Amino acid sequence: MSAHPQRIAVLPGDGIGREVIAEVMQLAEAVRRGGHLVATWEELDWGAERYLATGQAMPSGGIEYLRDFDAILVGAFGDPRIPDFAHARQILLGMRFELDLFINLRSVRCFEERLNPLKSVQARDIDLVIVRENTEGLYCGAGGTLHAGTPHEVAVQEMIVTRMGVERIIRAAFEFARARPRRKVTLVDKANVLRFAGELWQRTFGEVAAEFPDVAKDHLYADTAAMELVRNPGRFDVVVTENLFGDVLSDLAATLGGGLGLAASANLHPGRVSMFAPVHGSAPDIAGAGRANPLAAVASFGLLLRHVGHPALADALDAAVTATVRDDIVTPDLGGKRTTAEVGEAVRERMLEQLKA
Ligand code: ATP
């Protein structure tokens, strides 16, 4: 364990984000009080209420302020009163681009047979990581509109791919694979149609792979990858892919792991402050009802702990989440009747038991 207290910025955000992060904070506090973690957290009130009151979702210089932290934990941003997501974009895209969080990582495991949506596959075969390029590709925002509102209207949306961007995400994928037992990276692209971008991805993939002779590599087109994720997810270990394909495939993969209530994500820049958040949004339909599943946020905190150098705590947290689901202490999204607070308490108890063992 590192000696200096680690500083964690906590942004609960909106809707169920606040409810699930409250559970994570109780858990983190219990772990800290038990002497297992030397850390401080600072909660920031960025989000919809602040935006509606001031026109700004965060104070000026807010993103810069985050650089001084060891990690950032986020709940969710989204509010029906702000239909264009302006406040969420300020915060989430601000972090992604200004902090250059170029890796979006989704780790997908299915803990329990009853959460497995596939008939032909066992839960234990679902264990994969999707490494999505997070800063360029088709989502880089390049393009424009001509003759808007006329019959001659033209919209252009460009896919921008850089050697630097592709190389660093592929290298990160191989590093992740090297730390996993199966040591395999699958490149997913659409090089048969998107030829120019595809050629750069494929050539770079081959060159970076040569630096990792101990890691197996293969390749699938994005449409085949979607099919294979459902047909035979066991063939995947680490998947590396462009922003748009990663967006779509990682939601598909989240379903294999038991759905949004369990899906965790990390937005990383190795060696710099990185951000951890559940995959789900603010879910206004269930906000305030005590129905939100806190386990995706808890699992995101597990990814955070692993990233800031506490693998044993992260393992204990994974085991605590698994035990909570196995003991059927779950919210309605997983077929249970328990409240957010009851699930939070159960996972906290199991975490402390793990740490005693
Ligand atoms: P946003 O607009 O902020 O993305 P959303 O409601 O459109 O929010 P999500 O919150 O990602 O999208 O999820 C869609 C639905 O899935 C929610 O409306 C909710 O019913 C359900 N859901 C999402 N997360 C959870 C959770 N943690 N626990 C229980 N149900 C959830």
Residues whose N, C-alpha, C, O or C-beta is under 5 A from the ligand:
A	BS01	ATP	F77 G78 L260 G261 V279 H280 G281 S282 A283 P284 D285 R291 A292 N293 D333
